[in-house]
Amino acid sequence: MKPQSLPALTWNDDDPQASIGPGQSRPVPGAQTRMYRLVVKPAGGQRMKVLLHAEDAERATRYASNRWPGAAVSEPEPVT
């Protein structure tokens, strides 16, 4: 069986560099959050616009960086 490439908005749970889970790639349940818009450009992939729930802009950047290790992540903008 041939390995398939994953769609752009998914991440590989088996990636040893990825940090997936509450508080690492998403807010902990019950946290006060807002929606942030970011542009993520994975290495060797196309850029994508991503909407993430996060407590603040710094954590939105951290969540995106943990989901897509090695990707370029833009400055998050709050969605109003």
C-alpha positions in Angstrom: 0.0 0.0 0.0 1.3 3.4 -1.0 1.4 6.1 1.7 -1.0 9.0 1.1 -0.2 12.7 1.6 -2.3 14.4 4.1 -4.5 17.4 3.3 -3.1 20.8 4.2 -5.2 21.5 7.3 -4.3 18.2 9.1 -1.3 17.5 11.1 0.5 14.2 11.7 -0.2 12.9 15.3 2.9 10.6 14.9 5.3 13.5 14.2 7.8 13.5 17.1 8.3 17.3 16.8 4.5 18.0 17.1 3.0 18.9 20.5 -0.6 17.9 20.3 -3.1 18.2 23.1 -4.9 20.6 25.5 -2.7 23.5 26.4 -0.2 22.7 23.6 -2.1 22.8 20.3 -5.4 24.0 21.6 -6.8 25.7 24.7 -7.6 23.7 27.8 -11.4 22.9 28.1 -13.3 25.8 29.8 -10.7 28.5 29.0 -11.9 32.0 28.0 -10.9 32.3 24.4 -11.3 34.4 21.3 -10.9 33.6 17.6 -7.6 34.5 15.9 -6.7 34.4 12.1 -3.2 33.3 11.1 -1.4 32.4 8.0 0.6 29.2 8.2 3.2 28.1 5.6 4.4 24.6 6.2 7.9 23.8 4.9 7.4 22.5 1.3 3.7 23.3 1.4 1.3 26.0 0.4 0.3 28.7 2.8 -3.1 28.4 4.4 -5.4 30.7 6.4 -6.2 29.2 9.8 -8.8 30.2 12.4 -7.8 29.2 15.9 -9.5 29.7 19.3 -6.8 30.9 21.8 -6.6 32.8 25.1 -4.4 35.5 23.6 -2.3 36.2 20.4 0.9 34.7 21.9 -0.8 31.4 22.6 -2.5 31.4 19.1 1.0 31.5 17.6 2.2 28.8 19.9 -0.7 26.5 19.1 -0.1 26.9 15.4 3.6 26.3 15.8 3.0 23.2 17.8 0.5 21.8 15.3 2.8 22.5 12.3 6.4 22.3 13.5 8.8 24.1 11.2 6.1 26.1 9.5 6.2 29.9 9.2 3.4 31.4 11.2 2.2 35.0 10.7 1.2 37.4 13.5 -2.3 36.5 14.7 -5.2 39.0 14.1 -8.2 38.8 16.4 -11.5 38.1 14.5 -14.2 40.5 15.4 
